[in-house]
Amino acid sequence: MNNYQHEISIFFSIDDKYAPYLSVALLSLVVNAKAENFYLLS
């Protein structure tokens, strides 16, 4: 049994034009991640 309250799946599908913005989305995810959640990146 794990100690996580929620499992949150995260999926990104991008093209070359969106790639620069992906870094902003990932940084936001890291900054706002909560220890009680499990983030599953696909």
Buried (B, 14 or more C-beta within 10 A) or exposed (E): EEEEEEEEEEEEEEEEEEEEEEEEEEEEBEEEEEEEEBBEEE
